[in-house]
Amino acid sequence: MKRGLEGPPPEERPTPAGRRNKQGIRIDPEVEATHEPRRTVISALVEHEPGVLSDVSGLFSRRQFNIESLTVGPTEEEDRARITIVVEEPDPGIDQVEKQLRKLVPVIAVRELEPDAMRRELALVKVAAADPAAVSAVADMYDATAVDSSPETATFEITGSRQKIEAAVETFSQFGIREISRTGTTALARGTDRTAAPEATAQPADEANYDETSQTADDD
């Protein structure tokens, strides 16, 4: 009599928990459990080479993580770049984002930034300028800089927290907004605390917590 593989019958074998997404990747049940999402900033130090941004964005797409914004740019070292990612996910999902990023070969270091990290965004807002005096008054309220003007429109550059940008856009909307372009959030840790660094060169915990009384910065 022909026998199959040794072991329990199929109905008694353990079955991995969790469903699979559209790409066939099994989703951790803990990640799918009901948790309140929170908005946070993750900084990744990566090798400055072609294809890194594609690898990171592909990871988020495959894992179905929700990216609020993603920015990338050079650092103080020519061969390294910094990717700043704003995500809004439940805590298990945020942990998964960090773990999956660390698995990518070009990624050197990953860190979720503290709430007091410096977060800034830049926006270019083009508005109708039928009432130049009123438009200029709103620009002064938000420390906006005029970068272009014509008889019909004026374009302003605004830098600051996400809340400041959104408040400025809402106020400018009374004149009629023609176009908006926003960079998304970029961020750095405060003081001597390293934003994201290889473990061998990371700051000691007692040095990183240089000022426990520092005020919480504006949100991204």
Secondary structure, DSSP 8 states (H G I E B T S, - for coil): -----SSS-GGGS----S-B-TTS-B--HHHHS----EEEEEEEEEE-STTHHHHHHHHHHHHT--EEEEEEEE-SSTTEEEEEEEEEE-HHHHHHHHHHHHHSTTEEEEEE--TTSEEEEEEEEEEE-SSHHHHHHHHHHTT-EEEEE-SSEEEEEEEE-HHHHHHHHHHHGGG-EEEEEE---EEE-STT--SS--GGG---HHHH---TT-------
